[in-house]
Amino acid sequence: MEENEWMEVEDYSYLWKEEKEDYVLVKSSLGYSIIDKKHQMMLVVEDDELAKKLIEKMLENGNKIYEDINQAYKDV
């Protein structure tokens, strides 16, 4: 990973560090979505490669995974 890519990923480190309990993954047939369950919002990352790296970091760091978005929203 190039330095610029690393810095861009680290800009989102709150997803798996400080706000790890709020940001979760919802798994569907299309893959994972990043959800802020506290505010009931989806984090949209337009760069597919960056989104993939963020999801990998969240999986590596043990962010909670849900099968259904409604489960995530109820688990606040």
PDB file of N, CA, C and O in Angstrom:
ATOM      1  N   MET A   1       0.858  -1.180   0.000  1.00  0.00           N
ATOM      2  CA  MET A   1       0.000   0.000   0.000  1.00  0.00           C
ATOM      3  C   MET A   1       0.900   1.237   0.000  1.00  0.00           C
ATOM      4  O   MET A   1       1.827   1.351   0.802  1.00  0.00           O
ATOM      5  N   GLU A   2       0.603   2.158  -0.918  1.00  0.00           N
ATOM      6  CA  GLU A   2       1.378   3.389  -0.997  1.00  0.00           C
ATOM      7  C   GLU A   2       1.055   4.290   0.189  1.00  0.00           C
ATOM      8  O   GLU A   2       0.023   4.140   0.843  1.00  0.00           O
ATOM      9  N   GLU A   3       1.969   5.239   0.452  1.00  0.00           N
ATOM     10  CA  GLU A   3       1.795   6.126   1.606  1.00  0.00           C
ATOM     11  C   GLU A   3       0.487   6.907   1.525  1.00  0.00           C
ATOM     12  O   GLU A   3      -0.222   7.022   2.524  1.00  0.00           O
ATOM     13  N   ASN A   4       0.156   7.446   0.346  1.00  0.00           N
ATOM     14  CA  ASN A   4      -1.098   8.198   0.203  1.00  0.00           C
ATOM     15  C   ASN A   4      -2.308   7.323   0.486  1.00  0.00           C
ATOM     16  O   ASN A   4      -3.267   7.767   1.116  1.00  0.00           O
ATOM     17  N   GLU A   5      -2.265   6.071   0.019  1.00  0.00           N
ATOM     18  CA  GLU A   5      -3.372   5.155   0.276  1.00  0.00           C
ATOM     19  C   GLU A   5      -3.490   4.875   1.768  1.00  0.00           C
ATOM     20  O   GLU A   5      -4.596   4.845   2.307  1.00  0.00           O
ATOM     21  N   TRP A   6      -2.357   4.670   2.439  1.00  0.00           N
ATOM     22  CA  TRP A   6      -2.362   4.386   3.873  1.00  0.00           C
ATOM     23  C   TRP A   6      -2.974   5.552   4.642  1.00  0.00           C
ATOM     24  O   TRP A   6      -3.789   5.356   5.545  1.00  0.00           O
ATOM     25  N   MET A   7      -2.569   6.775   4.271  1.00  0.00           N
ATOM     26  CA  MET A   7      -3.103   7.947   4.956  1.00  0.00           C
ATOM     27  C   MET A   7      -4.606   8.057   4.738  1.00  0.00           C
ATOM     28  O   MET A   7      -5.337   8.409   5.664  1.00  0.00           O
ATOM     29  N   GLU A   8      -5.072   7.765   3.546  1.00  0.00           N
ATOM     30  CA  GLU A   8      -6.493   7.843   3.267  1.00  0.00           C
ATOM     31  C   GLU A   8      -7.262   6.825   4.113  1.00  0.00           C
ATOM     32  O   GLU A   8      -8.321   7.145   4.652  1.00  0.00           O
ATOM     33  N   VAL A   9      -6.746   5.621   4.231  1.00  0.00           N
ATOM     34  CA  VAL A   9      -7.375   4.601   5.059  1.00  0.00           C
ATOM     35  C   VAL A   9      -7.354   5.044   6.521  1.00  0.00           C
ATOM     36  O   VAL A   9      -8.355   4.909   7.224  1.00  0.00           O
ATOM     37  N   GLU A  10      -6.242   5.561   6.971  1.00  0.00           N
ATOM     38  CA  GLU A  10      -6.124   6.002   8.368  1.00  0.00           C
ATOM     39  C   GLU A  10      -7.049   7.167   8.694  1.00  0.00           C
ATOM     40  O   GLU A  10      -7.404   7.362   9.856  1.00  0.00           O
ATOM     41  N   ASP A  11      -7.444   7.945   7.686  1.00  0.00           N
ATOM     42  CA  ASP A  11      -8.411   9.018   7.915  1.00  0.00           C
ATOM     43  C   ASP A  11      -9.736   8.465   8.438  1.00  0.00           C
ATOM     44  O   ASP A  11     -10.508   9.188   9.068  1.00  0.00           O
ATOM     45  N   TYR A  12      -9.994   7.196   8.179  1.00  0.00           N
ATOM     46  CA  TYR A  12     -11.228   6.537   8.593  1.00  0.00           C
ATOM     47  C   TYR A  12     -11.027   5.597   9.780  1.00  0.00           C
ATOM     48  O   TYR A  12     -11.903   4.783  10.075  1.00  0.00           O
ATOM     49  N   SER A  13      -9.904   5.695  10.454  1.00  0.00           N
ATOM     50  CA  SER A  13      -9.598   4.756  11.541  1.00  0.00           C
ATOM     51  C   SER A  13     -10.622   4.794  12.678  1.00  0.00           C
ATOM     52  O   SER A  13     -10.726   3.843  13.453  1.00  0.00           O
ATOM     53  N   TYR A  14     -11.373   5.887  12.778  1.00  0.00           N
ATOM     54  CA  TYR A  14     -12.419   5.953  13.812  1.00  0.00           C
ATOM     55  C   TYR A  14     -13.430   4.819  13.646  1.00  0.00           C
ATOM     56  O   TYR A  14     -14.087   4.427  14.610  1.00  0.00           O
ATOM     57  N   LEU A  15     -13.557   4.287  12.414  1.00  0.00           N
ATOM     58  CA  LEU A  15     -14.516   3.199  12.164  1.00  0.00           C
ATOM     59  C   LEU A  15     -14.198   1.958  12.987  1.00  0.00           C
ATOM     60  O   LEU A  15     -15.107   1.269  13.449  1.00  0.00           O
ATOM     61  N   TRP A  16     -12.916   1.672  13.173  1.00  0.00           N
ATOM     62  CA  TRP A  16     -12.526   0.463  13.915  1.00  0.00           C
ATOM     63  C   TRP A  16     -11.784   0.790  15.200  1.00  0.00           C
ATOM     64  O   TRP A  16     -11.310  -0.117  15.885  1.00  0.00           O
ATOM     65  N   LYS A  17     -11.675   2.074  15.541  1.00  0.00           N
ATOM     66  CA  LYS A  17     -11.027   2.459  16.798  1.00  0.00           C
ATOM     67  C   LYS A  17     -12.036   3.167  17.703  1.00  0.00           C
ATOM     68  O   LYS A  17     -12.799   2.509  18.410  1.00  0.00           O
ATOM     69  N   GLU A  18     -12.046   4.487  17.685  1.00  0.00           N
ATOM     70  CA  GLU A  18     -12.837   5.272  18.633  1.00  0.00           C
ATOM     71  C   GLU A  18     -14.337   4.985  18.582  1.00  0.00           C
ATOM     72  O   GLU A  18     -14.988   4.951  19.626  1.00  0.00           O
ATOM     73  N   GLU A  19     -14.890   4.782  17.402  1.00  0.00           N
ATOM     74  CA  GLU A  19     -16.340   4.611  17.275  1.00  0.00           C
ATOM     75  C   GLU A  19     -16.702   3.203  16.803  1.00  0.00           C
ATOM     76  O   GLU A  19     -17.707   3.002  16.122  1.00  0.00           O
ATOM     77  N   LYS A  20     -15.882   2.254  17.168  1.00  0.00           N
ATOM     78  CA  LYS A  20     -16.050   0.857  16.730  1.00  0.00           C
ATOM     79  C   LYS A  20     -17.424   0.289  17.098  1.00  0.00           C
ATOM     80  O   LYS A  20     -17.987  -0.492  16.332  1.00  0.00           O
ATOM     81  N   GLU A  21     -17.960   0.659  18.234  1.00  0.00           N
ATOM     82  CA  GLU A  21     -19.256   0.124  18.668  1.00  0.00           C
ATOM     83  C   GLU A  21     -20.410   0.687  17.840  1.00  0.00           C
ATOM     84  O   GLU A  21     -21.459   0.052  17.727  1.00  0.00           O
ATOM     85  N   ASP A  22     -20.222   1.872  17.262  1.00  0.00           N
ATOM     86  CA  ASP A  22     -21.283   2.507  16.478  1.00  0.00           C
ATOM     87  C   ASP A  22     -21.255   2.078  15.013  1.00  0.00           C
ATOM     88  O   ASP A  22     -22.303   1.956  14.380  1.00  0.00           O
ATOM     89  N   TYR A  23     -20.060   1.850  14.477  1.00  0.00           N
ATOM     90  CA  TYR A  23     -19.931   1.491  13.062  1.00  0.00           C
ATOM     91  C   TYR A  23     -19.821  -0.019  12.924  1.00  0.00           C
ATOM     92  O   TYR A  23     -18.900  -0.642  13.451  1.00  0.00           O
ATOM     93  N   VAL A  24     -20.770  -0.590  12.211  1.00  0.00           N
ATOM     94  CA  VAL A  24     -20.864  -2.034  12.066  1.00  0.00           C
ATOM     95  C   VAL A  24     -20.974  -2.377  10.576  1.00  0.00           C
ATOM     96  O   VAL A  24     -21.144  -1.502   9.728  1.00  0.00           O
ATOM     97  N   LEU A  25     -20.874  -3.653  10.293  1.00  0.00           N
ATOM     98  CA  LEU A  25     -21.018  -4.130   8.917  1.00  0.00           C
ATOM     99  C   LEU A  25     -22.320  -4.907   8.793  1.00  0.00           C
ATOM    100  O   LEU A  25     -22.679  -5.684   9.678  1.00  0.00           O
ATOM    101  N   VAL A  26     -23.016  -4.691   7.695  1.00  0.00           N
ATOM    102  CA  VAL A  26     -24.202  -5.478   7.386  1.00  0.00           C
ATOM    103  C   VAL A  26     -23.879  -6.267   6.128  1.00  0.00           C
ATOM    104  O   VAL A  26     -23.524  -5.707   5.090  1.00  0.00           O
ATOM    105  N   LYS A  27     -24.012  -7.587   6.248  1.00  0.00           N
ATOM    106  CA  LYS A  27     -23.666  -8.485   5.145  1.00  0.00           C
ATOM    107  C   LYS A  27     -24.909  -8.784   4.319  1.00  0.00           C
ATOM    108  O   LYS A  27     -25.968  -9.108   4.857  1.00  0.00           O
ATOM    109  N   SER A  28     -24.761  -8.669   3.009  1.00  0.00           N
ATOM    110  CA  SER A  28     -25.856  -9.017   2.108  1.00  0.00           C
ATOM    111  C   SER A  28     -25.281  -9.823   0.946  1.00  0.00           C
ATOM    112  O   SER A  28     -24.086 -10.116   0.918  1.00  0.00           O
ATOM    113  N   SER A  29     -26.117 -10.170   0.008  1.00  0.00           N
ATOM    114  CA  SER A  29     -25.651 -10.926  -1.153  1.00  0.00           C
ATOM    115  C   SER A  29     -24.685 -10.105  -2.011  1.00  0.00           C
ATOM    116  O   SER A  29     -23.942 -10.669  -2.815  1.00  0.00           O
ATOM    117  N   LEU A  30     -24.688  -8.791  -1.847  1.00  0.00           N
ATOM    118  CA  LEU A  30     -23.792  -7.909  -2.605  1.00  0.00           C
ATOM    119  C   LEU A  30     -22.473  -7.644  -1.889  1.00  0.00           C
ATOM    120  O   LEU A  30     -21.575  -7.025  -2.460  1.00  0.00           O
ATOM    121  N   GLY A  31     -22.348  -8.099  -0.663  1.00  0.00           N
ATOM    122  CA  GLY A  31     -21.139  -7.853   0.127  1.00  0.00           C
ATOM    123  C   GLY A  31     -21.483  -7.155   1.424  1.00  0.00           C
ATOM    124  O   GLY A  31     -22.567  -7.344   1.976  1.00  0.00           O
ATOM    125  N   TYR A  32     -20.548  -6.342   1.910  1.00  0.00           N
ATOM    126  CA  TYR A  32     -20.743  -5.639   3.178  1.00  0.00           C
ATOM    127  C   TYR A  32     -21.076  -4.169   2.950  1.00  0.00           C
ATOM    128  O   TYR A  32     -20.607  -3.549   1.995  1.00  0.00           O
ATOM    129  N   SER A  33     -21.888  -3.631   3.838  1.00  0.00           N
ATOM    130  CA  SER A  33     -22.170  -2.198   3.900  1.00  0.00           C
ATOM    131  C   SER A  33     -21.722  -1.701   5.260  1.00  0.00           C
ATOM    132  O   SER A  33     -21.851  -2.402   6.263  1.00  0.00           O
ATOM    133  N   ILE A  34     -21.194  -0.486   5.288  1.00  0.00           N
ATOM    134  CA  ILE A  34     -20.766   0.137   6.542  1.00  0.00           C
ATOM    135  C   ILE A  34     -21.935   0.969   7.061  1.00  0.00           C
ATOM    136  O   ILE A  34     -22.443   1.854   6.372  1.00  0.00           O
ATOM    137  N   ILE A  35     -22.350   0.667   8.290  1.00  0.00           N
ATOM    138  CA  ILE A  35     -23.527   1.303   8.883  1.00  0.00           C
ATOM    139  C   ILE A  35     -23.154   1.980  10.199  1.00  0.00           C
ATOM    140  O   ILE A  35     -22.440   1.408  11.022  1.00  0.00           O
ATOM    141  N   ASP A  36     -23.642   3.197  10.384  1.00  0.00           N
ATOM    142  CA  ASP A  36     -23.574   3.873  11.677  1.00  0.00           C
ATOM    143  C   ASP A  36     -24.895   3.560  12.363  1.00  0.00           C
ATOM    144  O   ASP A  36     -25.910   4.211  12.114  1.00  0.00           O
ATOM    145  N   LYS A  37     -24.867   2.554  13.229  1.00  0.00           N
ATOM    146  CA  LYS A  37     -26.128   2.105  13.835  1.00  0.00           C
ATOM    147  C   LYS A  37     -26.691   3.125  14.811  1.00  0.00           C
ATOM    148  O   LYS A  37     -27.906   3.190  14.997  1.00  0.00           O
ATOM    149  N   LYS A  38     -25.835   3.921  15.436  1.00  0.00           N
ATOM    150  CA  LYS A  38     -26.298   4.913  16.404  1.00  0.00           C
ATOM    151  C   LYS A  38     -27.159   5.986  15.731  1.00  0.00           C
ATOM    152  O   LYS A  38     -28.194   6.386  16.263  1.00  0.00           O
ATOM    153  N   HIS A  39     -26.723   6.443  14.564  1.00  0.00           N
ATOM    154  CA  HIS A  39     -27.437   7.495  13.847  1.00  0.00           C
ATOM    155  C   HIS A  39     -28.300   6.946  12.706  1.00  0.00           C
ATOM    156  O   HIS A  39     -28.919   7.709  11.963  1.00  0.00           O
ATOM    157  N   GLN A  40     -28.333   5.620  12.576  1.00  0.00           N
ATOM    158  CA  GLN A  40     -29.109   4.924  11.546  1.00  0.00           C
ATOM    159  C   GLN A  40     -28.832   5.491  10.153  1.00  0.00           C
ATOM    160  O   GLN A  40     -29.728   5.927   9.430  1.00  0.00           O
ATOM    161  N   MET A  41     -27.539   5.459   9.820  1.00  0.00           N
ATOM    162  CA  MET A  41     -27.091   5.963   8.529  1.00  0.00           C
ATOM    163  C   MET A  41     -26.073   4.999   7.924  1.00  0.00           C
ATOM    164  O   MET A  41     -25.364   4.287   8.634  1.00  0.00           O
ATOM    165  N   MET A  42     -26.023   4.998   6.606  1.00  0.00           N
ATOM    166  CA  MET A  42     -25.041   4.195   5.891  1.00  0.00           C
ATOM    167  C   MET A  42     -23.893   5.113   5.466  1.00  0.00           C
ATOM    168  O   MET A  42     -24.122   6.239   5.023  1.00  0.00           O
ATOM    169  N   LEU A  43     -22.671   4.628   5.603  1.00  0.00           N
ATOM    170  CA  LEU A  43     -21.515   5.379   5.140  1.00  0.00           C
ATOM    171  C   LEU A  43     -21.269   4.990   3.689  1.00  0.00           C
ATOM    172  O   LEU A  43     -20.964   3.834   3.397  1.00  0.00           O
ATOM    173  N   VAL A  44     -21.398   5.944   2.789  1.00  0.00           N
ATOM    174  CA  VAL A  44     -21.190   5.702   1.370  1.00  0.00           C
ATOM    175  C   VAL A  44     -19.775   6.139   1.016  1.00  0.00           C
ATOM    176  O   VAL A  44     -19.406   7.299   1.197  1.00  0.00           O
ATOM    177  N   VAL A  45     -18.992   5.199   0.512  1.00  0.00           N
ATOM    178  CA  VAL A  45     -17.624   5.475   0.071  1.00  0.00           C
ATOM    179  C   VAL A  45     -17.621   5.267  -1.435  1.00  0.00           C
ATOM    180  O   VAL A  45     -17.780   4.143  -1.912  1.00  0.00           O
ATOM    181  N   GLU A  46     -17.442   6.339  -2.178  1.00  0.00           N
ATOM    182  CA  GLU A  46     -17.548   6.265  -3.635  1.00  0.00           C
ATOM    183  C   GLU A  46     -16.383   5.534  -4.292  1.00  0.00           C
ATOM    184  O   GLU A  46     -16.534   4.983  -5.382  1.00  0.00           O
ATOM    185  N   ASP A  47     -15.239   5.525  -3.648  1.00  0.00           N
ATOM    186  CA  ASP A  47     -14.059   4.840  -4.181  1.00  0.00           C
ATOM    187  C   ASP A  47     -14.130   3.372  -3.772  1.00  0.00           C
ATOM    188  O   ASP A  47     -13.981   3.043  -2.595  1.00  0.00           O
ATOM    189  N   ASP A  48     -14.357   2.491  -4.744  1.00  0.00           N
ATOM    190  CA  ASP A  48     -14.534   1.065  -4.454  1.00  0.00           C
ATOM    191  C   ASP A  48     -13.327   0.441  -3.770  1.00  0.00           C
ATOM    192  O   ASP A  48     -13.487  -0.384  -2.871  1.00  0.00           O
ATOM    193  N   GLU A  49     -12.123   0.822  -4.180  1.00  0.00           N
ATOM    194  CA  GLU A  49     -10.903   0.270  -3.567  1.00  0.00           C
ATOM    195  C   GLU A  49     -10.780   0.716  -2.119  1.00  0.00           C
ATOM    196  O   GLU A  49     -10.427  -0.081  -1.250  1.00  0.00           O
ATOM    197  N   LEU A  50     -11.069   1.981  -1.858  1.00  0.00           N
ATOM    198  CA  LEU A  50     -11.016   2.486  -0.485  1.00  0.00           C
ATOM    199  C   LEU A  50     -12.069   1.780   0.365  1.00  0.00           C
ATOM    200  O   LEU A  50     -11.781   1.372   1.490  1.00  0.00           O
ATOM    201  N   ALA A  51     -13.271   1.632  -0.156  1.00  0.00           N
ATOM    202  CA  ALA A  51     -14.332   0.941   0.594  1.00  0.00           C
ATOM    203  C   ALA A  51     -13.898  -0.476   0.947  1.00  0.00           C
ATOM    204  O   ALA A  51     -14.111  -0.933   2.070  1.00  0.00           O
ATOM    205  N   LYS A  52     -13.295  -1.164  -0.002  1.00  0.00           N
ATOM    206  CA  LYS A  52     -12.812  -2.532   0.235  1.00  0.00           C
ATOM    207  C   LYS A  52     -11.775  -2.559   1.359  1.00  0.00           C
ATOM    208  O   LYS A  52     -11.811  -3.447   2.211  1.00  0.00           O
ATOM    209  N   LYS A  53     -10.859  -1.601   1.367  1.00  0.00           N
ATOM    210  CA  LYS A  53      -9.819  -1.541   2.400  1.00  0.00           C
ATOM    211  C   LYS A  53     -10.417  -1.218   3.767  1.00  0.00           C
ATOM    212  O   LYS A  53      -9.986  -1.767   4.782  1.00  0.00           O
ATOM    213  N   LEU A  54     -11.401  -0.334   3.793  1.00  0.00           N
ATOM    214  CA  LEU A  54     -12.039   0.013   5.070  1.00  0.00           C
ATOM    215  C   LEU A  54     -12.778  -1.192   5.645  1.00  0.00           C
ATOM    216  O   LEU A  54     -12.708  -1.455   6.846  1.00  0.00           O
ATOM    217  N   ILE A  55     -13.474  -1.911   4.797  1.00  0.00           N
ATOM    218  CA  ILE A  55     -14.193  -3.106   5.254  1.00  0.00           C
ATOM    219  C   ILE A  55     -13.203  -4.153   5.757  1.00  0.00           C
ATOM    220  O   ILE A  55     -13.450  -4.798   6.776  1.00  0.00           O
ATOM    221  N   GLU A  56     -12.094  -4.327   5.058  1.00  0.00           N
ATOM    222  CA  GLU A  56     -11.055  -5.267   5.509  1.00  0.00           C
ATOM    223  C   GLU A  56     -10.534  -4.885   6.890  1.00  0.00           C
ATOM    224  O   GLU A  56     -10.368  -5.749   7.751  1.00  0.00           O
ATOM    225  N   LYS A  57     -10.276  -3.592   7.107  1.00  0.00           N
ATOM    226  CA  LYS A  57      -9.784  -3.132   8.412  1.00  0.00           C
ATOM    227  C   LYS A  57     -10.838  -3.383   9.498  1.00  0.00           C
ATOM    228  O   LYS A  57     -10.505  -3.792  10.610  1.00  0.00           O
ATOM    229  N   MET A  58     -12.095  -3.139   9.172  1.00  0.00           N
ATOM    230  CA  MET A  58     -13.156  -3.373  10.149  1.00  0.00           C
ATOM    231  C   MET A  58     -13.263  -4.853  10.491  1.00  0.00           C
ATOM    232  O   MET A  58     -13.451  -5.207  11.655  1.00  0.00           O
ATOM    233  N   LEU A  59     -13.145  -5.711   9.498  1.00  0.00           N
ATOM    234  CA  LEU A  59     -13.181  -7.157   9.742  1.00  0.00           C
ATOM    235  C   LEU A  59     -11.984  -7.589  10.579  1.00  0.00           C
ATOM    236  O   LEU A  59     -12.132  -8.385  11.507  1.00  0.00           O
ATOM    237  N   GLU A  60     -10.800  -7.073  10.261  1.00  0.00           N
ATOM    238  CA  GLU A  60      -9.579  -7.408  11.013  1.00  0.00           C
ATOM    239  C   GLU A  60      -9.686  -6.988  12.471  1.00  0.00           C
ATOM    240  O   GLU A  60      -9.147  -7.656  13.354  1.00  0.00           O
ATOM    241  N   ASN A  61     -10.376  -5.892  12.724  1.00  0.00           N
ATOM    242  CA  ASN A  61     -10.451  -5.340  14.074  1.00  0.00           C
ATOM    243  C   ASN A  61     -11.708  -5.748  14.837  1.00  0.00           C
ATOM    244  O   ASN A  61     -11.976  -5.238  15.925  1.00  0.00           O
ATOM    245  N   GLY A  62     -12.471  -6.664  14.265  1.00  0.00           N
ATOM    246  CA  GLY A  62     -13.585  -7.248  15.001  1.00  0.00           C
ATOM    247  C   GLY A  62     -14.843  -6.414  15.117  1.00  0.00           C
ATOM    248  O   GLY A  62     -15.612  -6.595  16.060  1.00  0.00           O
ATOM    249  N   ASN A  63     -15.074  -5.497  14.174  1.00  0.00           N
ATOM    250  CA  ASN A  63     -16.336  -4.773  14.197  1.00  0.00           C
ATOM    251  C   ASN A  63     -17.480  -5.784  14.061  1.00  0.00           C
ATOM    252  O   ASN A  63     -17.348  -6.806  13.387  1.00  0.00           O
ATOM    253  N   LYS A  64     -18.579  -5.481  14.701  1.00  0.00           N
ATOM    254  CA  LYS A  64     -19.732  -6.389  14.706  1.00  0.00           C
ATOM    255  C   LYS A  64     -20.324  -6.498  13.298  1.00  0.00           C
ATOM    256  O   LYS A  64     -20.333  -5.531  12.536  1.00  0.00           O
ATOM    257  N   ILE A  65     -20.816  -7.692  12.973  1.00  0.00           N
ATOM    258  CA  ILE A  65     -21.416  -7.975  11.671  1.00  0.00           C
ATOM    259  C   ILE A  65     -22.870  -8.396  11.891  1.00  0.00           C
ATOM    260  O   ILE A  65     -23.166  -9.211  12.765  1.00  0.00           O
ATOM    261  N   TYR A  66     -23.758  -7.838  11.098  1.00  0.00           N
ATOM    262  CA  TYR A  66     -25.176  -8.171  11.143  1.00  0.00           C
ATOM    263  C   TYR A  66     -25.598  -8.735   9.787  1.00  0.00           C
ATOM    264  O   TYR A  66     -24.999  -8.431   8.755  1.00  0.00           O
ATOM    265  N   GLU A  67     -26.623  -9.545   9.815  1.00  0.00           N
ATOM    266  CA  GLU A  67     -27.190 -10.092   8.583  1.00  0.00           C
ATOM    267  C   GLU A  67     -28.329  -9.216   8.065  1.00  0.00           C
ATOM    268  O   GLU A  67     -28.760  -9.360   6.921  1.00  0.00           O
ATOM    269  N   ASP A  68     -28.811  -8.314   8.907  1.00  0.00           N
ATOM    270  CA  ASP A  68     -29.973  -7.501   8.567  1.00  0.00           C
ATOM    271  C   ASP A  68     -29.779  -6.106   9.154  1.00  0.00           C
ATOM    272  O   ASP A  68     -29.390  -5.967  10.314  1.00  0.00           O
ATOM    273  N   ILE A  69     -30.047  -5.088   8.369  1.00  0.00           N
ATOM    274  CA  ILE A  69     -29.848  -3.716   8.823  1.00  0.00           C
ATOM    275  C   ILE A  69     -30.760  -3.374   9.991  1.00  0.00           C
ATOM    276  O   ILE A  69     -30.377  -2.597  10.866  1.00  0.00           O
ATOM    277  N   ASN A  70     -31.955  -3.940  10.018  1.00  0.00           N
ATOM    278  CA  ASN A  70     -32.875  -3.665  11.122  1.00  0.00           C
ATOM    279  C   ASN A  70     -32.335  -4.195  12.447  1.00  0.00           C
ATOM    280  O   ASN A  70     -32.564  -3.591  13.495  1.00  0.00           O
ATOM    281  N   GLN A  71     -31.627  -5.309  12.407  1.00  0.00           N
ATOM    282  CA  GLN A  71     -30.983  -5.834  13.616  1.00  0.00           C
ATOM    283  C   GLN A  71     -29.966  -4.831  14.145  1.00  0.00           C
ATOM    284  O   GLN A  71     -29.884  -4.595  15.351  1.00  0.00           O
ATOM    285  N   ALA A  72     -29.201  -4.251  13.248  1.00  0.00           N
ATOM    286  CA  ALA A  72     -28.186  -3.280  13.653  1.00  0.00           C
ATOM    287  C   ALA A  72     -28.827  -2.064  14.298  1.00  0.00           C
ATOM    288  O   ALA A  72     -28.362  -1.579  15.329  1.00  0.00           O
ATOM    289  N   TYR A  73     -29.896  -1.575  13.684  1.00  0.00           N
ATOM    290  CA  TYR A  73     -30.567  -0.394  14.214  1.00  0.00           C
ATOM    291  C   TYR A  73     -31.229  -0.649  15.565  1.00  0.00           C
ATOM    292  O   TYR A  73     -31.316   0.258  16.393  1.00  0.00           O
ATOM    293  N   LYS A  74     -31.693  -1.867  15.794  1.00  0.00           N
ATOM    294  CA  LYS A  74     -32.337  -2.208  17.068  1.00  0.00           C
ATOM    295  C   LYS A  74     -31.319  -2.407  18.191  1.00  0.00           C
ATOM    296  O   LYS A  74     -31.651  -2.291  19.371  1.00  0.00           O
ATOM    297  N   ASP A  75     -30.084  -2.706  17.812  1.00  0.00           N
ATOM    298  CA  ASP A  75     -29.020  -3.015  18.782  1.00  0.00           C
ATOM    299  C   ASP A  75     -28.231  -1.769  19.154  1.00  0.00           C
ATOM    300  O   ASP A  75     -27.006  -1.746  19.039  1.00  0.00           O
ATOM    301  N   VAL A  76     -28.930  -0.738  19.599  1.00  0.00           N
ATOM    302  CA  VAL A  76     -28.263   0.523  19.960  1.00  0.00           C
ATOM    303  C   VAL A  76     -28.198   0.647  21.456  1.00  0.00           C
ATOM    304  O   VAL A  76     -27.675   1.635  21.972  1.00  0.00           O
TER     305      VAL A  76
END
